[in-house]
Amino acid sequence: MKKVLKWLDNNLEEVILATLLAVMACVMFMQICRRFLIHNTLIWPEELARDCFIYTAFFCIPMCIRRGTMLKVDILVESLPKSIRKWMIYLGDIVTLVIVVILWRYSFDVLANARKVKDVSQTMGFDMVWIYGMPVFAFGLAVFRGIQHVIRRGKIVFSGVEEQEKDEAEELIEQAREDLEQSADKQGVK
């Protein structure tokens, strides 16, 4: 069970995105084949592909937060001294989390309005609550990933672990260079 949870923690968004992209590609391929081979098209594939495309946009948000690859202006952060830089990055992560929490909160309002209207998909005939409910799930996952990321980054910022690891890595590289030079000198290689 622990392995499954660890795997889901590392791969959930990728599995969702891969599934959505596969469905979108297969449905559109089928539609193109029908159009050119049979000269007949179905109504629903474009709507399904559109919905899958929209879902991929929503599920990219938690994946980017988990990976720490949210869009940001690096030139401002890179111009700061190292001691301030890590705090600015951490502040950016907190701001991202706050924005995602606000989006999550309002996604519930959108879902509540969709439930009141009781609208149905035009071509596929299913309740639009499923369409408007997906942002609730995606932003909820983004909030979860944001909290995870802020905690992980906080450990780095407050403990200085990342700086220590970089220093240790540089020392190991320097030691490896010295060892290579010494072994090259022993063998008479220049």
PyMOL commands that set and color helices and strands:
alter all, ss='L'
color gray80, all
select helices_A, chain A and resi 2-38+44-67+74-78+82-117+129-159+161-187
alter helices_A, ss='H'
color red, helices_A
deselect
rebuild
show_as cartoon
